[in-house]
Amino acid sequence: MAKRLVLKTQVCPDCAVVGSIRKILYGMPDPDNFDFEKFAVGGCCFNGDGTDPDFACRVCGWSDVRADLLLSVSESKLQP
């Protein structure tokens, strides 16, 4: 079973802020009911071919796909 990525403890690969990573949700959110602190808005247009970012940093605006975020997390654990 794969481990679930805990975003509260993740470090942004660009600005190094802990806990600033949010999952991107695509579509048109209802501004009265959407949790803008928990999720990032990805807009209503996307490629759908796996190249669309699914995570974003609320501090610096970095965004990328899950595999790249997991890779950067793994690499940071290897560094002293």
C-alpha positions, 0 to 999 in steps of 0.5 A, spaced: 500 500 500 502 506 497 503 512 503 499 518 503 503 524 501 501 529 508 501 536 505 502 539 512 509 537 513 511 537 505 517 543 504 516 547 497 522 545 492 522 552 490 521 557 497 523 551 502 516 553 506 514 548 510 506 546 509 505 551 504 503 545 499 496 545 496 492 540 492 490 543 485 482 542 484 480 544 477 473 547 475 469 553 477 469 553 485 463 556 488 466 562 492 462 561 498 463 554 499 470 553 497 476 552 502 481 557 499 486 555 504 486 548 503 486 547 496 488 551 490 484 553 484 487 550 477 482 553 473 477 550 468 481 548 462 486 542 463 490 538 458 488 531 461 494 528 459 498 527 466 502 533 465 497 538 469 500 540 475 496 537 481 500 541 487 501 548 488 505 552 493 501 558 496 507 562 498 511 562 491 506 559 486 510 553 484 506 548 481 508 541 479 505 534 478 505 529 484 511 525 481 515 531 481 513 533 488 515 526 491 521 525 487 523 532 490 521 530 497 525 523 497 531 527 494 531 532 500 531 526 505 537 523 502 541 530 503 545 531 510 
